[in-house]
């Protein structure tokens, strides 16, 4: 039986698919192919995980032609080798991270111009047992490390043009002033004061080449 295709190529930059778009993923009996950008693949994986279908359903991906999709396709060596089991980077709000995450100063849409200039916010962050932030920072960037098992890379920017504090580990935990979260290019719909990204060593997802 041919794989079922989920065509999410119409998503705009910064837009994630709605629950309706990915609801029928749970009905797939065999395997599926996601067509679209990184956030489309992330939403499908999150839906499969929440419905306990993730280990059972192999997932293929036909990436969009944008920089984030091309970068992730290279990192995953998409289109080469056999089917593989890969780690899953999750957050404590039910999301999945595949390419890039960011925490930055919150404050809603009206803060957009000031944010672009590098607004700072108070944060304390631990990457596994190491404290990587304690005070005012500009942002934290997070990337899954596809070269290692169950690992994420973090970069803490205290001020523009200052040295960046980089770390690698399994889990990043942040307590902070109101902050905006961006997951694979899609902003969360509310500010947060606590956030965790972690490589979940209890679960894998199956990538079809």
C-alpha positions in Angstrom: 0.0 0.0 0.0 1.5 3.4 -1.0 2.3 5.8 1.8 -0.3 8.3 2.8 0.7 11.9 2.0 0.1 14.9 4.1 0.4 18.0 1.9 1.3 21.0 4.1 3.3 22.9 1.5 0.9 25.9 1.8 2.2 26.9 5.2 3.5 30.5 5.4 6.8 31.2 7.1 6.2 31.4 10.9 2.9 29.5 10.5 2.3 26.0 12.0 -0.4 23.6 10.8 -3.6 23.6 12.8 -4.8 20.6 14.8 -7.3 19.9 12.0 -4.5 19.6 9.5 -2.8 16.9 11.4 -5.7 15.2 13.2 -6.0 12.3 10.7 -2.4 11.3 11.2 -3.6 9.0 13.9 -5.6 7.0 11.4 -2.6 6.1 9.2 -2.2 2.3 9.3 1.2 1.9 7.6 3.5 4.8 6.8 3.1 8.4 5.8 5.0 11.1 3.9 4.9 14.8 5.1 5.2 17.4 2.4 6.2 20.8 3.6 8.5 22.8 5.8 10.2 21.8 9.1 7.2 23.0 11.2 4.9 20.6 9.3 7.1 17.6 10.0 7.4 18.7 13.7 3.6 19.0 14.1 3.0 15.5 12.6 5.6 14.0 14.9 4.1 15.7 17.9 0.7 14.4 17.0 2.0 10.9 16.6 3.7 11.1 19.9 0.7 12.5 21.8 -1.4 9.6 20.4 1.2 6.9 21.1 1.6 6.1 17.4 5.1 7.4 17.0 7.1 4.2 17.2 4.6 2.3 14.9 4.4 4.7 12.0 7.4 5.2 9.7 7.6 8.8 8.5 9.0 10.1 5.2 9.6 13.8 4.4 9.5 15.8 1.2 11.0 19.1 2.5 10.0 22.6 1.3 12.6 24.7 -0.6 13.6 27.0 2.3 16.8 27.4 4.2 15.6 25.6 7.4 14.2 22.7 5.4 17.4 22.3 3.3 19.5 22.5 6.5 17.5 19.8 8.3 17.5 17.6 5.3 21.3 17.7 5.1 21.6 17.1 8.9 19.3 14.0 8.6 21.0 12.8 5.4 17.6 12.6 3.9 17.3 10.3 1.0 20.2 8.2 1.9 20.7 4.9 3.7 18.0 2.6 5.2 15.1 3.5 7.5 16.5 4.8 10.8 15.3 5.3 14.3 16.1 8.9 15.5 15.9 10.7 18.8 13.1 13.1 19.6 13.7 16.5 21.1 10.6 17.6 23.0 9.4 20.4 25.3 7.3 20.5 28.3 4.4 22.0 26.4 3.9 19.1 24.1 5.9 20.3 21.1 8.7 18.8 19.1 11.9 20.5 18.0 13.7 19.5 14.8 15.8 22.4 13.6 16.0 25.5 15.8 14.4 26.9 19.0 14.7 30.3 20.6 13.8 32.1 23.8 13.8 35.8 23.7 12.3 38.8 25.5 8.5 38.6 25.6 6.0 41.4 25.6 3.7 40.7 22.7 3.6 42.0 19.1 4.1 45.6 20.2 7.6 44.7 21.4 8.7 43.6 17.9 10.9 46.6 17.0 12.6 46.7 20.3 13.1 42.9 20.2 15.0 43.3 16.9 17.4 45.6 18.7 18.2 43.0 21.3 16.0 43.5 24.3 17.2 41.7 27.4 15.3 39.7 30.0 16.3 37.9 33.3 16.8 34.2 33.1 18.4 31.3 34.9 19.2 28.3 32.8 20.7 24.9 33.4 22.0 22.6 30.7 22.0 19.2 32.5 24.0 20.0 35.7 25.8 23.1 34.3 24.4 26.6 34.9 24.6 28.4 31.6 22.7 31.6 32.3 22.1 33.6 35.5 21.0 37.2 34.9 20.1 39.4 32.0 20.4 37.8 28.6 19.3 38.6 25.0 18.3 35.1 23.9 18.9 31.4 24.1 19.2 29.4 20.9 18.7 25.6 20.9 19.4 23.0 18.2 19.0 19.2 18.2 22.4 17.6 17.8 21.9 15.0 15.0 25.5 13.8 15.3 25.0 12.4 18.8 22.3 10.4 20.6 19.9 12.2 22.8 21.7 15.6 22.8 20.9 19.2 22.2 23.2 22.2 21.7 22.5 25.6 23.4 23.9 29.0 22.9 23.3 31.8 25.4 23.7 35.4 24.1 24.0 37.9 27.0 24.4 40.9 24.7 24.9 41.5 21.0 28.6 41.3 19.9 29.6 39.7 23.2 31.0 36.1 23.4 28.3 33.4 23.3 28.2 30.7 26.0 27.8 27.3 24.2 26.9 24.0 25.8 25.8 20.5 24.9 23.7 18.1 26.9 20.4 16.3 27.1 18.1 18.8 28.8 17.9 22.6 29.0 15.7 24.1 31.8 14.9 27.8 32.0 13.2 30.0 34.6 12.9 33.5 33.4 11.0 36.8 33.0 8.2 36.7 30.4 9.8 35.3 27.3 8.7 34.5 23.8 9.4 31.0 22.5 10.0 30.2 18.8 9.9 26.5 17.8 11.2 25.8 14.3 10.2 29.3 13.2 6.8 29.3 14.7 6.2 31.6 17.8 4.3 30.2 20.7 0.9 32.0 21.2 1.8 33.2 24.7 4.8 34.2 26.8 6.3 31.8 29.3 8.3 32.1 32.5 9.5 28.4 32.5 10.6 26.3 29.6 12.3 22.9 29.1 13.7 21.4 25.9 15.1 17.9 26.2 16.1 14.9 24.2 13.7 12.2 25.3 15.7 9.0 25.6 12.6 6.9 26.0 11.2 7.3 22.5 12.4 7.2 18.9 10.8 8.0 15.6 11.4 6.2 12.3 12.6 8.2 9.3 12.0 6.7 5.9 14.8 7.8 3.5 
